[in-house]
Amino acid sequence: MKQTIGRFFIYFLGFFILIMIFGGISKPYEMDIDGIVRALVISSASALSWIIGQYIVKTKMAKKINKVIM
């Protein structure tokens, strides 16, 4: 559980930094509080979907490996 929460925060931070850098380059005039909140929402959703996707792939691979072994 600690590892999952740690990975979530690492992914969240990575996505947030990338969104802020890209937003600062492409539309610097939108870097107000709405832009920061938007970046927080997008980065948290992206990190959560990344973690869930890894979990799904991990469980499917484990099931396939168990079928091959049996």
N, CA, C and O of each residue as an XYZ file, in Angstrom:
280
protein
N       0.822     -1.191      0.000
C       0.000      0.000      0.000
C       0.869      1.259      0.000
O       0.575      2.224     -0.705
N       1.934      1.240      0.792
C       2.841      2.393      0.820
C       3.470      2.625     -0.546
O       3.638      3.761     -0.988
N       3.814      1.526     -1.202
C       4.462      1.630     -2.505
C       3.489      2.225     -3.533
O       3.892      3.025     -4.378
N       2.219      1.836     -3.460
C       1.222      2.363     -4.383
C       1.009      3.849     -4.171
O       0.927      4.610     -5.135
N       0.917      4.264     -2.923
C       0.741      5.690     -2.618
C       1.972      6.470     -3.045
O       1.852      7.579     -3.566
N       3.142      5.912     -2.833
C       4.373      6.561     -3.258
C       4.450      6.721     -4.761
O       4.842      7.775     -5.262
N       4.070      5.657     -5.494
C       4.064      5.755     -6.953
C       3.047      6.777     -7.433
O       3.297      7.505     -8.394
N       1.877      6.832     -6.754
C       0.862      7.824     -7.127
C       1.426      9.234     -6.997
O       1.256     10.052     -7.901
N       2.088      9.524     -5.896
C       2.625     10.868     -5.699
C       3.761     11.183     -6.678
O       3.903     12.322     -7.123
N       4.548     10.195     -7.003
C       5.620     10.420     -7.986
C       5.023     10.714     -9.357
O       5.435     11.662    -10.025
N       4.047      9.898     -9.779
C       3.392     10.145    -11.066
C       2.664     11.481    -11.066
O       2.725     12.231    -12.040
N       1.966     11.774     -9.955
C       1.234     13.035     -9.844
C       2.183     14.218     -9.989
O       1.905     15.158    -10.734
N       3.282     14.167     -9.289
C       4.253     15.257     -9.354
C       4.839     15.384    -10.753
O       4.999     16.492    -11.264
N       5.156     14.258    -11.370
C       5.696     14.290    -12.723
C       4.724     14.887    -13.721
O       5.093     15.748    -14.519
N       3.473     14.426    -13.676
C       2.461     14.968    -14.586
C       2.215     16.448    -14.319
O       2.084     17.235    -15.256
N       2.153     16.827    -13.055
C       1.894     18.228    -12.713
C       3.009     19.132    -13.228
O       2.744     20.189    -13.801
N       4.233     18.721    -13.025
C       5.366     19.533    -13.493
C       5.354     19.643    -15.016
O       5.568     20.724    -15.566
N       5.103     18.527    -15.692
C       5.052     18.570    -17.156
C       3.922     19.461    -17.665
O       4.106     20.207    -18.626
N       2.755     19.387    -17.026
C       1.635     20.227    -17.441
C       1.945     21.692    -17.195
O       1.626     22.536    -18.033
N       2.557     22.012    -16.072
C       2.883     23.405    -15.767
C       3.939     23.941    -16.739
O       3.857     25.092    -17.168
N       4.923     23.118    -17.086
C       5.945     23.553    -18.043
C       5.315     23.773    -19.415
O       5.547     24.796    -20.059
N       4.516     22.802    -19.856
C       3.877     22.932    -21.156
C       2.907     24.116    -21.181
O       2.844     24.850    -22.167
N       2.153     24.298    -20.095
C       1.233     25.436    -20.015
C       1.957     26.763    -19.997
O       1.480     27.737    -20.579
N       3.094     26.818    -19.341
C       3.882     28.047    -19.320
C       4.475     28.400    -20.660
O       4.663     29.574    -20.981
N       4.772     27.368    -21.452
C       5.345     27.618    -22.774
C       4.254     27.970    -23.780
O       4.391     28.930    -24.539
N       3.173     27.197    -23.785
C       2.174     27.386    -24.832
C       1.192     28.514    -24.550
O       0.856     29.280    -25.453
N       0.720     28.629    -23.291
C      -0.259     29.665    -22.960
C       0.103     30.312    -21.626
O      -0.550     30.038    -20.620
N       1.111     31.149    -21.595
C       1.532     31.738    -20.310
C       0.493     32.679    -19.712
O       0.530     32.931    -18.507
N      -0.418     33.200    -20.498
C      -1.436     34.105    -19.983
C      -2.528     33.370    -19.208
O      -3.324     34.010    -18.521
N      -2.582     32.034    -19.303
C      -3.571     31.252    -18.559
C      -2.982     30.638    -17.286
O      -3.563     29.697    -16.747
N      -1.880     31.127    -16.804
C      -1.232     30.571    -15.623
C      -1.762     31.235    -14.348
O      -0.984     31.622    -13.476
N      -3.077     31.364    -14.246
C      -3.679     31.897    -13.035
C      -4.171     30.734    -12.172
O      -3.778     29.591    -12.404
N      -5.015     31.004    -11.191
C      -5.458     29.962    -10.265
C      -6.285     28.896    -10.983
O      -6.225     27.721    -10.618
N      -7.062     29.293    -12.005
C      -7.841     28.304    -12.750
C      -6.939     27.331    -13.501
O      -7.229     26.136    -13.559
N      -5.870     27.823    -14.063
C      -4.933     26.961    -14.767
C      -4.231     25.992    -13.836
O      -3.987     24.840    -14.194
N      -3.907     26.463    -12.639
C      -3.240     25.594    -11.658
C      -4.201     24.518    -11.167
O      -3.816     23.357    -11.026
N      -5.460     24.902    -10.904
C      -6.454     23.911    -10.469
C      -6.701     22.890    -11.571
O      -6.813     21.695    -11.300
N      -6.785     23.352    -12.796
C      -6.959     22.442    -13.932
C      -5.786     21.467    -14.021
O      -5.985     20.274    -14.253
N      -4.584     21.964    -13.839
C      -3.400     21.099    -13.883
C      -3.419     20.088    -12.741
O      -3.027     18.937    -12.933
N      -3.868     20.500    -11.556
C      -3.967     19.572    -10.426
C      -4.965     18.461    -10.708
O      -4.697     17.294    -10.423
N      -6.106     18.819    -11.261
C      -7.137     17.814    -11.551
C      -6.653     16.849    -12.628
O      -6.800     15.635    -12.487
N      -6.082     17.381    -13.694
C      -5.617     16.521    -14.786
C      -4.485     15.607    -14.329
O      -4.463     14.427    -14.680
N      -3.547     16.137    -13.552
C      -2.420     15.315    -13.119
C      -2.846     14.254    -12.113
O      -2.318     13.142    -12.139
N      -3.794     14.569    -11.223
C      -4.260     13.546    -10.281
C      -5.040     12.459    -11.004
O      -4.891     11.280    -10.682
N      -5.867     12.832    -11.974
C      -6.602     11.824    -12.742
C      -5.645     10.963    -13.568
O      -5.834      9.752    -13.676
N      -4.630     11.579    -14.142
C      -3.659     10.825    -14.936
C      -2.872      9.855    -14.062
O      -2.663      8.703    -14.443
N      -2.441     10.311    -12.902
C      -1.685      9.436    -12.002
C      -2.552      8.280    -11.517
O      -2.087      7.143    -11.438
N      -3.820      8.570    -11.190
C      -4.719      7.517    -10.728
C      -4.980      6.495    -11.834
O      -4.981      5.291    -11.576
N      -5.197      6.959    -13.046
C      -5.432      6.023    -14.145
C      -4.183      5.199    -14.447
O      -4.287      4.029    -14.816
N      -3.020      5.792    -14.296
C      -1.766      5.072    -14.506
C      -1.621      3.941    -13.480
O      -1.248      2.823    -13.834
N      -1.914      4.233    -12.223
C      -1.816      3.230    -11.154
C      -2.837      2.113    -11.377
O      -2.508      0.935    -11.241
N      -4.072      2.481    -11.719
C      -5.107      1.475    -11.955
C      -4.744      0.616    -13.160
O      -4.926     -0.602    -13.132
N      -4.238      1.236    -14.208
C      -3.814      0.472    -15.381
C      -2.706     -0.508    -15.063
O      -2.724     -1.640    -15.547
N      -1.748     -0.096    -14.262
C      -0.672     -1.013    -13.866
C      -1.223     -2.177    -13.062
O      -0.775     -3.311    -13.232
N      -2.193     -1.912    -12.183
C      -2.784     -2.969    -11.368
C      -3.525     -3.974    -12.251
O      -3.410     -5.184    -12.054
N      -4.284     -3.469    -13.225
C      -5.038     -4.355    -14.118
C      -4.094     -5.225    -14.932
O      -4.303     -6.433    -15.043
N      -3.063     -4.623    -15.500
C      -2.102     -5.388    -16.297
C      -1.397     -6.419    -15.429
O      -1.180     -7.551    -15.861
N      -1.042     -6.042    -14.225
C      -0.347     -6.951    -13.315
C      -1.220     -8.156    -12.976
O      -0.731     -9.285    -12.982
N      -2.508     -7.939    -12.681
C      -3.382     -9.059    -12.338
C      -3.671     -9.939    -13.546
O      -3.748    -11.160    -13.408
N      -3.832     -9.347    -14.726
C      -4.071    -10.154    -15.926
C      -2.851    -10.993    -16.268
O      -2.982    -12.152    -16.659
N      -1.674    -10.416    -16.124
C      -0.459    -11.174    -16.403
C      -0.289    -12.304    -15.406
O       0.156    -13.390    -15.777
N      -0.634    -12.070    -14.143
C      -0.529    -13.116    -13.137
C      -1.490    -14.256    -13.458
O      -1.140    -15.425    -13.289
N      -2.699    -13.928    -13.918
C      -3.663    -14.982    -14.290
C      -3.164    -15.787    -15.472
O      -3.305    -17.010    -15.480
N      -2.585    -15.138    -16.471
C      -2.080    -15.847    -17.637
C      -0.910    -16.739    -17.265
O      -0.785    -17.853    -17.774
N      -0.053    -16.253    -16.377
C       1.095    -17.049    -15.958
C       0.607    -18.274    -15.180
O       1.137    -19.371    -15.355
N      -0.395    -18.090    -14.327
C      -0.934    -19.231    -13.573
C      -1.575    -20.259    -14.488
O      -1.488    -21.456    -14.212
N      -2.220    -19.829    -15.576
C      -2.813    -20.777    -16.521
C      -1.733    -21.567    -17.232
O      -1.900    -22.765    -17.462
N      -0.642    -20.932    -17.582
C       0.450    -21.608    -18.276
C       1.111    -22.619    -17.356
O       1.476    -23.712    -17.789
N       1.267    -22.259    -16.092
C       1.928    -23.153    -15.135
C       1.053    -24.377    -14.868
O       1.561    -25.494    -14.774
N      -0.241    -24.175    -14.748
C      -1.140    -25.299    -14.443
C      -1.380    -26.067    -15.692
O      -2.108    -27.059    -15.676
